[in-house]
Amino acid sequence: MNVALSRRGVWLLRSFFAVVVIFLYAPIALLVVFSFNNSQLPSFPLSGFTLHWYHQFLVNADLRSALGTSALVAAISSVGAVLLGVLASIALVRRRFRLKSPVSALLLSPLVIPYVVFGISLLLFFHAAGIPRSVLTVVIGHIVISLPYTILVLMPRLQQIDVSLEEAAYDLGASRLRAFRSVTLPLLLPAVVSAYLIAFTTSFDEYAVASFVVGTRSTFPIFLYSALRFPNQLPQVIAVAVVVISVSLVVVIGAEVGRRVAERRLG
Amino acid sequence: MGRGQGVLTVSEAQARRRRLRPDFTTPGLLGLPLAWLAVFFLVPIAIVGLYSVGRLTLDPGPHTVTLAAWREFLHSPIYLKLFWKSVKMSLVVSVIVVALAYPLAYYLALSGTKRKYVLLLLLIAPFLTSYLLRVLAWKVILGNQGVINSFLFWTGLRSPDHPISQLLYSRFAVMLVLGYIWLPFVALPIFVTLESLDRRLFEAATDLGATRWQTFRRVTLPLSLPGVFAAFLFVFIPTLGEFVTPSLVGGASGYMYGNQIVDLFGTGFPDWQTGSVLALFLLGVVAVLTIVFSRFLQTREVTAG
């Protein structure tokens, strides 16, 4: 017998769960429908099937360049964030030192700072330092934002990895670096990959901070935001939305499933 | 070196290694991450502080330190009223979203369903897709020519001359979209807390004659409060400083404190000093909330454990 829920309770909660899932996915499903709708306005009644909007965004040079810029920013900033995250996680999990709790609070604090505040802080900082806004300044900001996410993914995995494996490597004469490379890193790899993907998607989607420090080359969210203000671009933007949402759903679900499988195999 | 070479006993060598480990490697590991945050996170916030007291300014000229902007802010009815409005909006959104997420998490954690991780992923996946595109979806749905209104015209339930115009560009739209965006994510901390509860407590309660409802009220709910508070904080903090959603679906009535900060740094009438004061005030409120709640959470965990 389930002591937490009656059979009726299970049924009620399951129905509620289904309603919420429908509420969450219905807007996305509507975007899919209207991306194929042959009308300038996304409204009922539907007026026929078209691939016109998909074709239009494929030939839109601004859009493609924005996607490219975002991919570049995300690729670089996530490497940076994962690198810093691995270093910080090892220190937090494997080492004893004074001031550990303030240090970990500082490392995680970008999670709670309002992005509008961090955005203007970076804006004023780059202004005061005389650094012109560019792709690089966006990368710098995104590394700060993504760092705590990578730490939150890496730390639990590192805690699971038995320290005695590393100690065995030292006893067999391995240096610290060697032990990390040959023992810890392979076991940590699934978490490193999911940390990378989380940092990548965080950066790829980030608008608030980027809006303050972006230069003349727009990232994809910056492009989207300005396109949302022009109704004639709306149908193409919906088509892009469908593609981006589908790709990110596949990546996210694939990454999660892959990580579970890999970690089960590694033990 | 030199002294005592080759005569280290095993225990001495171990002691030395133990000494070397924290002394040498910890700064090596933490140096880069902490330096990055110091330069690109803490220093920028300090610079906002300098702007807020007029030590740095947008225009070149005499720089005198003054608290005038702070004084003005604390006595201005406009900014504080706007802040209070934003607090109320995020409070309503956070409470509703947590209340909706709790039964979802409860179902996943305690109904005994075998596919709980699949269902959890199904729930959270929308949160991991583009934020702006989910806002876009609601813009398409709520507009005067949007999905809901055009559906009503089409079916004849409403005349095209009188669309329901308060759907978009309103406080309601901002709160609906923010709730939609945060709902999937909020179930996660509650799920984790419920999942880690000791099931024997429920059995003990049942054995002592408690009904399911009593067990929930006296055992499950109190023990899951840390997760509930964490979930609340996870929505409340980001929505309080929100400016993207209100600027896209809020119109004038959905204008929030975050929009005011952005506008003070915008191209219209920039006032970086006042803007810095507003930003630091928001940061201060968030910092206090985080510290108060995190202490509260820790003590809850101690007493619950």
HADDOCK unambig.tbl for C-alpha pairs under 7 A between the chains (distance, minus, plus):
assign (segid A and resid 3 and name CA) (segid B and resid 202 and name CA) 6.33 0.50 0.50
assign (segid A and resid 3 and name CA) (segid B and resid 203 and name CA) 6.55 0.50 0.50
assign (segid A and resid 3 and name CA) (segid B and resid 212 and name CA) 6.69 0.50 0.50
assign (segid A and resid 4 and name CA) (segid B and resid 110 and name CA) 6.31 0.50 0.50
assign (segid A and resid 4 and name CA) (segid B and resid 202 and name CA) 6.94 0.50 0.50
assign (segid A and resid 4 and name CA) (segid B and resid 212 and name CA) 6.23 0.50 0.50
assign (segid A and resid 5 and name CA) (segid B and resid 111 and name CA) 6.38 0.50 0.50
assign (segid A and resid 5 and name CA) (segid B and resid 212 and name CA) 6.87 0.50 0.50
assign (segid A and resid 10 and name CA) (segid B and resid 111 and name CA) 6.11 0.50 0.50
assign (segid A and resid 13 and name CA) (segid B and resid 103 and name CA) 6.68 0.50 0.50
assign (segid A and resid 13 and name CA) (segid B and resid 107 and name CA) 5.98 0.50 0.50
assign (segid A and resid 14 and name CA) (segid B and resid 107 and name CA) 6.98 0.50 0.50
assign (segid A and resid 17 and name CA) (segid B and resid 104 and name CA) 5.83 0.50 0.50
assign (segid A and resid 21 and name CA) (segid B and resid 123 and name CA) 6.48 0.50 0.50
assign (segid A and resid 27 and name CA) (segid B and resid 137 and name CA) 5.65 0.50 0.50
assign (segid A and resid 27 and name CA) (segid B and resid 138 and name CA) 6.85 0.50 0.50
assign (segid A and resid 28 and name CA) (segid B and resid 137 and name CA) 6.60 0.50 0.50
assign (segid A and resid 31 and name CA) (segid B and resid 137 and name CA) 6.29 0.50 0.50
assign (segid A and resid 42 and name CA) (segid B and resid 140 and name CA) 6.61 0.50 0.50
assign (segid A and resid 42 and name CA) (segid B and resid 146 and name CA) 6.49 0.50 0.50
assign (segid A and resid 42 and name CA) (segid B and resid 147 and name CA) 6.93 0.50 0.50
assign (segid A and resid 43 and name CA) (segid B and resid 145 and name CA) 6.36 0.50 0.50
assign (segid A and resid 43 and name CA) (segid B and resid 146 and name CA) 5.37 0.50 0.50
assign (segid A and resid 43 and name CA) (segid B and resid 147 and name CA) 5.01 0.50 0.50
assign (segid A and resid 43 and name CA) (segid B and resid 150 and name CA) 5.51 0.50 0.50
assign (segid A and resid 44 and name CA) (segid B and resid 147 and name CA) 6.27 0.50 0.50
assign (segid A and resid 44 and name CA) (segid B and resid 150 and name CA) 5.15 0.50 0.50
assign (segid A and resid 44 and name CA) (segid B and resid 151 and name CA) 5.37 0.50 0.50
assign (segid A and resid 44 and name CA) (segid B and resid 154 and name CA) 6.64 0.50 0.50
assign (segid A and resid 45 and name CA) (segid B and resid 154 and name CA) 6.48 0.50 0.50
assign (segid A and resid 84 and name CA) (segid B and resid 32 and name CA) 6.76 0.50 0.50
assign (segid A and resid 84 and name CA) (segid B and resid 33 and name CA) 5.15 0.50 0.50
assign (segid A and resid 87 and name CA) (segid B and resid 29 and name CA) 4.99 0.50 0.50
assign (segid A and resid 87 and name CA) (segid B and resid 30 and name CA) 6.49 0.50 0.50
assign (segid A and resid 88 and name CA) (segid B and resid 29 and name CA) 6.16 0.50 0.50
assign (segid A and resid 88 and name CA) (segid B and resid 30 and name CA) 5.53 0.50 0.50
assign (segid A and resid 88 and name CA) (segid B and resid 33 and name CA) 6.40 0.50 0.50
assign (segid A and resid 91 and name CA) (segid B and resid 26 and name CA) 5.95 0.50 0.50
assign (segid A and resid 91 and name CA) (segid B and resid 29 and name CA) 5.94 0.50 0.50
assign (segid A and resid 91 and name CA) (segid B and resid 30 and name CA) 6.51 0.50 0.50
assign (segid A and resid 95 and name CA) (segid B and resid 22 and name CA) 6.60 0.50 0.50
assign (segid A and resid 95 and name CA) (segid B and resid 26 and name CA) 6.65 0.50 0.50
assign (segid A and resid 96 and name CA) (segid B and resid 22 and name CA) 6.75 0.50 0.50
assign (segid A and resid 97 and name CA) (segid B and resid 22 and name CA) 6.88 0.50 0.50
assign (segid A and resid 112 and name CA) (segid B and resid 237 and name CA) 6.80 0.50 0.50
assign (segid A and resid 113 and name CA) (segid B and resid 283 and name CA) 6.78 0.50 0.50
assign (segid A and resid 114 and name CA) (segid B and resid 238 and name CA) 5.94 0.50 0.50
assign (segid A and resid 114 and name CA) (segid B and resid 241 and name CA) 5.50 0.50 0.50
assign (segid A and resid 116 and name CA) (segid B and resid 241 and name CA) 6.67 0.50 0.50
assign (segid A and resid 116 and name CA) (segid B and resid 258 and name CA) 6.72 0.50 0.50
assign (segid A and resid 117 and name CA) (segid B and resid 279 and name CA) 5.44 0.50 0.50
assign (segid A and resid 121 and name CA) (segid B and resid 44 and name CA) 4.76 0.50 0.50
assign (segid A and resid 121 and name CA) (segid B and resid 45 and name CA) 5.28 0.50 0.50
assign (segid A and resid 121 and name CA) (segid B and resid 48 and name CA) 5.80 0.50 0.50
assign (segid A and resid 122 and name CA) (segid B and resid 44 and name CA) 5.55 0.50 0.50
assign (segid A and resid 124 and name CA) (segid B and resid 44 and name CA) 6.90 0.50 0.50
assign (segid A and resid 124 and name CA) (segid B and resid 47 and name CA) 6.81 0.50 0.50
assign (segid A and resid 124 and name CA) (segid B and resid 48 and name CA) 6.77 0.50 0.50
assign (segid A and resid 125 and name CA) (segid B and resid 44 and name CA) 4.90 0.50 0.50
assign (segid A and resid 125 and name CA) (segid B and resid 47 and name CA) 6.31 0.50 0.50
assign (segid A and resid 144 and name CA) (segid B and resid 37 and name CA) 6.70 0.50 0.50
assign (segid A and resid 205 and name CA) (segid B and resid 130 and name CA) 5.63 0.50 0.50
assign (segid A and resid 205 and name CA) (segid B and resid 131 and name CA) 6.85 0.50 0.50
assign (segid A and resid 208 and name CA) (segid B and resid 244 and name CA) 6.99 0.50 0.50
assign (segid A and resid 241 and name CA) (segid B and resid 133 and name CA) 5.89 0.50 0.50
assign (segid A and resid 245 and name CA) (segid B and resid 129 and name CA) 5.63 0.50 0.50
assign (segid A and resid 245 and name CA) (segid B and resid 130 and name CA) 6.57 0.50 0.50
assign (segid A and resid 248 and name CA) (segid B and resid 129 and name CA) 5.77 0.50 0.50
assign (segid A and resid 249 and name CA) (segid B and resid 125 and name CA) 6.50 0.50 0.50
assign (segid A and resid 249 and name CA) (segid B and resid 129 and name CA) 6.50 0.50 0.50
